[in-house]
Amino acid sequence: MKIEILGMGCKKCSDLMDGAKKAVAQLGMEAEFVKVDDIKKIMAYGVMTTPALVVDGVVKVSGKIPNVEEIKTLLK
């Protein structure tokens, strides 16, 4: 599984990355984590507000930080 965090490096982006890592660990899954801060790549996903969570190329959420339980639901 590939998890991408889209954003320009703000605290919210870091919080989303931390939450995603915790969710993956709690689910006992393995994932590759990638931080995407290139605005052209972010826009290519159609994301207008960051941070955004992308799982295997699919935008799951943008513009907010889901909690760990919400992220776990998105990953299942």
ROGUMAR-765541 format. One line per 2 residues: number of its first residue (from 1); for each residue x negated, z negated, y negated of C-alpha. Coordinates in Angstrom, 3 decimals, decimal comma, m for minus. Layout:
BEGIN
NUM	X Z Y  ... $
END
This chain:
BEGIN
1	0,000 0,000 0,000  m1,262 0,867 m3,463 $
3	m0,128 m1,301 m6,364  m0,818 m0,144 m9,890 $
5	m0,398 m2,266 m12,995  0,152 m0,077 m16,036 $
7	m0,772 m1,485 m19,425  m3,359 m1,648 m22,138 $
9	m4,961 m4,892 m21,005  m2,722 m7,479 m22,660 $
11	m1,991 m10,956 m21,315  1,313 m9,720 m19,877 $
13	m0,559 m7,111 m17,847  m2,899 m9,771 m16,470 $
15	0,065 m12,006 m15,631  1,771 m9,159 m13,759 $
17	m1,419 m8,440 m11,803  m1,727 m12,124 m10,874 $
19	1,926 m12,265 m9,793  1,586 m9,117 m7,706 $
21	m1,503 m10,480 m5,946  0,298 m13,754 m5,194 $
23	3,337 m11,887 m3,843  1,203 m9,723 m1,554 $
25	m0,671 m12,773 m0,278  2,540 m14,715 0,368 $
27	3,982 m11,776 2,295  0,804 m11,485 4,372 $
29	0,387 m7,867 3,332  m2,657 m5,902 2,299 $
31	m2,761 m3,802 m0,841  m5,127 m1,915 m3,069 $
33	m4,750 m3,057 m6,683  m5,468 m0,688 m9,552 $
35	m5,308 m1,424 m13,273  m4,251 1,665 m15,252 $
37	m4,941 1,517 m18,979  m5,172 5,232 m19,766 $
39	m2,171 6,015 m21,977  m1,880 9,565 m20,617 $
41	m1,684 8,281 m17,030  0,864 5,653 m18,061 $
43	3,009 8,268 m19,802  2,755 10,529 m16,751 $
45	4,820 7,919 m14,903  7,461 8,113 m17,628 $
47	6,790 4,515 m18,634  7,486 3,794 m22,288 $
49	7,080 0,006 m22,257  4,383 m1,950 m20,503 $
51	3,489 m3,770 m18,416  4,767 m1,791 m15,467 $
53	4,502 m2,265 m11,721  4,016 0,844 m9,589 $
55	4,089 0,665 m5,796  2,890 3,699 m3,838 $
57	3,539 5,970 m6,827  7,041 4,628 m7,601 $
59	7,711 2,671 m10,793  9,444 m0,527 m9,694 $
61	9,722 m2,314 m13,039  8,549 m1,811 m16,620 $
63	8,732 m3,715 m19,861  8,963 m7,152 m18,263 $
65	7,116 m9,495 m15,966  9,063 m10,231 m12,787 $
67	8,342 m13,558 m11,129  6,600 m13,741 m7,758 $
69	9,887 m13,889 m5,826  11,181 m10,765 m7,613 $
71	7,930 m8,944 m6,891  8,166 m9,901 m3,218 $
73	11,655 m8,348 m3,112  10,327 m5,169 m4,733 $
75	7,540 m4,908 m2,162  9,739 m5,244 0,922 $
END
